[in-house]
């Protein structure tokens, strides 16, 4: 009998727990301690759905991860930026919803054109860091000087500084940063760089309080405290209240914010790496929104009565087509290919590959219908999409043309061309939600027009896939790009730029005049001519079918009904400052 | 006894050194490269070389290992490649969460397993006994991720009577993390509501994690009690008219507990390090999820030091089990 007593006690306990606080929302603020840093009681009255924005409330949001570091310069991925841009701000930023329009943030205004070497920033008055120290010209100088002289051990993490300002140390793009007066900063470049302002609009270039940086020994590679401790180094609309890696980041409204204060009392971001688990958390009610909804879940989200917010893409999936792969593989000692003669050396065969692929079908099947066929590398959200498209003749889906091209190259049903086609495993990307599924579908499309496809795969972050793809060892391979900023140099330039007279090994795209065309376009400072010149570059690359741009994959966020005011941005740079809760 | 403990602790040194070498080598055999994982599609041969150099991965293996070993002797287990955070600090921060979950799972497993094992043993051969055997077989063989997902789907998403993930309702309860065990911190903060909420968050992962140990403990208890019930001294105790409860507690259970305690020790050790699936499914910020994320990101330093720390805990838990034998059975002497 005593056994039963035991069992019943346990069972009752579980039931009581299940019943207790089952509806915690009924007694909202009873237990919650007042958020630190806010001395006035939170205005938690709420309005009806869809009404005027009201302040108050807590939002719990699911991201894939928290930040790699709380030091902006040492981060380069979207999940880190999500955390950091609630706290920190750069001098200038992209206007919400655009990828190419700048607006002042900590700089109220600036002087400097794409062809300038001198930029003068007029800083906003009365801005304070969260630690109470003032934001001024000296602070800007401190940040720029610190980045330029970052210890070598930390440079590896500072991808964007390296990429935008061409390395570190005294001979990079920055000649000098001077605090001309308390609120004026003059930055002098060694040579004009039309993408400079877009570069420093990245979250990685956010201003941090010199006092906090020093107190945290941010430059000591062995200190590492900047990753763990709560940072009060920003100027943004939220103050980081607590930060528990792997569990949550809690932000509270910055009541001393220089602009319109945030509407939420508190914002909590929880890392949930698996998209299915994020959906379950939304359905179970432990979060009120999440990012990167899996395209296969779009229906579940809308059917469940949640909002699905679409984020237009700033990315491109492409199919790399490399005529030199077999030579490269042989030189690298990899026995990927039995036949060293690649059919892809014929332009007609490369064009046949492009004509064989039905991009609309892929978008329907793998992107939940949300995405656009990529006619050029530049996403539709880019200001350069139109000028660049002017130079490109799109190889549309047309199986007959594909077969004709193969026949022209001397291939037919008796002697079909064999291509080796690779995809990465253990990875998904916004532009590539299901690499294996995409690979199967495209393989089928290629076989339909007469190719024989040898499949290959390797692990994404292994030197195997990324390394071999970039070393140009694959006939055909999937890869993609999410833009850092809106300029063709960040797309075509990064991928096809020559290095010491050699073309990019990834594509083996060596065409007479391409190197000069890229150099010429990169150096052009007049924006209309720049567009024309990049169109010429794109024309050469697409004309040679060195790669086939496939899809701009849109992504989506999901929210419960009461969450209002979230504005998705193609770059993924999104602040929660204007988000509010419309009440039950 | 003291000598025994000291000797066992000294034995730890060769065990841990051997283990550290094994883990060190195994990780480097795994596919994946931390530098590529960090850089993604932005990786270039130069940037990969730069990151590898910064992480010290460009040096010969033996140099890397000796440096790691040197760090171990100074109790420095290194820093995460990805976040540059101190591995020991990260481990200590997460371990209480795993400990709390393990405790919940073991309370569930012991609270049900021992009484049910005893109960079925005393009714050997009855339908209850047979049902118990079937249930425990199912419990042992059910995949934990399936059980976890089913529990979550039914109780959290469908019926919404228990939370789906996390350790506390973040909207309504915020208190200082002193021990990083939510139940304890809620009590320290004087928040009874938070305490109940933390317990509610423990139910589903605790049950998911505790099911296998429950089944094992129930079976071992049953088998062991059956053996003891046949002993002469039990018959004598019954024959001399001792009340049933005293016979059960003093004579049966105490003697039957020896193998059960071994299993409890082993299971606790396993749960402390093996809660990876449960922690991932229920978004539990413990050691398991930490190591899982590190494996995904090829964060060598976290994997090797994290696994080493878990191994250390496993060995220590077993030492405690061995020592507890002496209390359960005074005939056992350690020398």
Interface residues (C-beta under 8 A of the other chain):
Chain A: X2 X3 X6 X7 X10 X14 X17 X18 X19 X20 X21 X22 X24 X28 X29 X30 X31 X32 X33 X35 X58 X60 X65 X68 X69 X74 X76 X77 X152 X153 X155 X156 X157 X159 X163 X221 X222 X224 X226 X227 X228 X242 X244 X245 X246 X247 X248 X250 X266 X268 X270 X272 X273 X274 X277 X280 X281 X283 X284 X285 X286 X426 X429 X459 X460 X461 X462 X463 X464 X466 X467 X470 X471 X479 X480 X481 X482
Chain B: X31 X32 X33 X36 X37 X38 X39 X40 X41 X42 X43 X44 X45 X47 X48 X50 X51 X53 X54 X55 X79 X82 X83 X84 X85 X86 X89 X90 X93 X94 X97 X108 X111 X112 X115 X116 X118 X119 X152 X153 X155 X156 X157 X160 X161 X162 X163 X164 X165 X166 X167 X169 X170 X171 X172 X173 X174 X175 X177 X189 X191 X193 X194 X196 X197 X199 X200 X203 X245 X280 X281 X283 X285 X289 X290 X293 X296 X298
